[in-house]
């Protein structure tokens, strides 16, 4: 699971304006990084331009997923991730980033802003923090803990069943022992009764 890009854009007509972006292109070849980054910027702008205000969508391109959230006030966010990254966590990240951005950056600056003029520095930290969705998102963390508990419980049930089968063997052996000891007791009693001194 990997996040490659986190962008904040403004959906104006006819073009989307990139306001701020953070990228993690470390998994690409050094010589490809600038091209990949440009392509991610282009894709983010294109997806925002073609999305309606007040909508959320996920667009699949080969092994990548582009998650877009365009608010009704034309502020938009795009996350580019691999196909394994959970969609719910990506949209939670987008909602959080757009809320923070709208509180920290004045609305008047959105239509005319650019990455150089917008003062919002949290994108890089969000991108690195959300690389592991289980650590960043409380619901994912709880789900992972539930999955682990389920595995442990399943293993415990298997060991109990194995132990139960072994206990059944012991019980059947003890029943045999019980029958033999009762026979021994009766035989010993008979022997002792015939030899009793009166």
Buried (B, 14 or more C-beta within 10 A) or exposed (E): BBBBBBBBBBBBEEEBBBBBBBBBBEEBEEEEBEEBBEEBBEBBBBBBBEBEEEEBBBBEEEEBBBBBBBBEBBBBBBBBBEEEBBBEBBBBBBBBBBEBBBEEBEEEBBEEBEBEEBEBEBBBEBBBBBBBBBEBBEEBBEBBEEEEEEEEEEEEEEEEEEEEEEEEEEEEEEEEEEEEEEEEEEEEEEEEEEEEEE
